[in-house]
Amino acid sequence: MSTIIIAIFAIALLLGGMIFFAAVMAPLVFTKLPAAQAGPFIRAVFPVYYLYVLATSAIATLALAARWEGAVMAVVALLTIWLRQGLMPRINMLSDAAQSGDVAAKRRFDAAHRMSVVINLAQIVAAGVVLARVAA
């Protein structure tokens, strides 16, 4: 199987999974589950989500190693490592503090959460651009 086909498949899985999570899964969790269940559930899902993003973007990186698009996919993968290992634990800590009444933690949580959303959106756009270029 050619590396381009592997890259297209990996990026399609990446993009589909990220869009499904952002557009379907996360909104459903917070609209259909009670708050007491939604928080713990989403905390359990995010590490798995980030591993999925990391695996698919890493496969795309390797398949596109000889092209500049491989560098873009490597940035997606590296950002995912930072999101999973750095920002997500910070967001969880700030969320806990905010729920305990810490007003400053609430502001920091909002900022960190907003940053994670923006980065995730940028990763989706990057994957979409790479998929369009590689598939063309």
N, C-alpha and C positions, 0 to 999 in steps of 0.2 A: 504494500500500500504506500502511495507516495506521501511525502511529508506534508504536502499542501492539503491533501484530503484529511490527514490526521489533524492538521491545524484547523481546518474549516469545521470539522466535527467537534473538536474541543472548544472552539470559540462559540459555536452554535449552542453547545451544552451550557457553557458559561453564561452566555447572554440570556438564554431561555430561563435558566435557573435564577439568575439575578432579577430579571424582570418579574418572574412568577413570585419570588419572595417579596419584592417591593410592592407589587401591584395587587397581589392576592393574599399571600400568607400573613404578612404583618398586619394589614388592615383587618383581616378576619379575626386574628387573635385578639385584637383590642376592641372589636365590636361585638364579638360573640361570646367571649369568655369574661367572667367576673374579674375585676381588677386583681383580686387576691390570687387568682389562677393565671391570669395573663402574664404578669411579671415573671414569675418563676418559669413558666413555659417558654417565654421568649428568650430568657437567659439560657435555657437548656438548648434551644434551637440555634442561637447565634454561633456558638463554637463549631457546630456541625456545618452550618452555612458557610462560615469562613474557610473551613477545610475543603469544602466543595469548590469554592471560588479559587482557593490556592491550588488545588490539584488540577483543575481544568486550565487555569491560566499558566501553570508551570508546564503542562503538556504542550500547550500552544507555544510557549516560549521556546521549548526544545525543538519543536517541529519547525519553527520559524527562525532558528538561531542564525542562519545566514542572511537574514533580511532585517531591515530596520524595524519592521513590525514585531519582530521577536523582542526587541528592546522595549517596545510599548507594552507587550504582554509581561515582560519581566518587571516593569514598574507596577503593573496591576498586581502581580504576585507579591512583590516586596511590600507594597502598601497593605495588602491583605494580612501579611504577617504582622505588621505594626498594628493594624486595626484589631486583630485577634489577641495579640499578646500584650499590647500596650494600651490602646485607647479603650477597648471593651472593658477590661478590669477597672479602669479609671471611671468609666461611665457607671458601672455597677456600684462602685464605692460611693460616687456622688449621688446616685439615685437613693441608696440606702440612707445617706446622711440627710438628703432632702426630705425623705419620707419621715425622718425623725424630727423634722422641724427646722433644720439648718437652712436659713434663707440664702446665705452665700453659696452653699452647696447647690441649691436649686438653680441659681444663675450659672454656675460653672457646669452643672449637668446639662442645662439647655444649650450652652455654647459647645460642649463636647459632643452632644448628640447631634446638633446641627452640623458640626464638622464631619461626623461619621456619615451623615446623609449626603452631604455635598461630595465627599470622597467616593461614596458608593455610586452616586449619579455620574461622577466623572469616569469611574471605572466602566460603567455601563456604556457611556458614550465612546470611550476608547475602544472597548471590545467591539462595538457596532461599527466603528470606522475601520478597524483592522479587518473585521469579517467582510465588510463590503469591498475593501481593497484586495484582500487575498482571494476572495471568491470571483472577482471580476476577471 
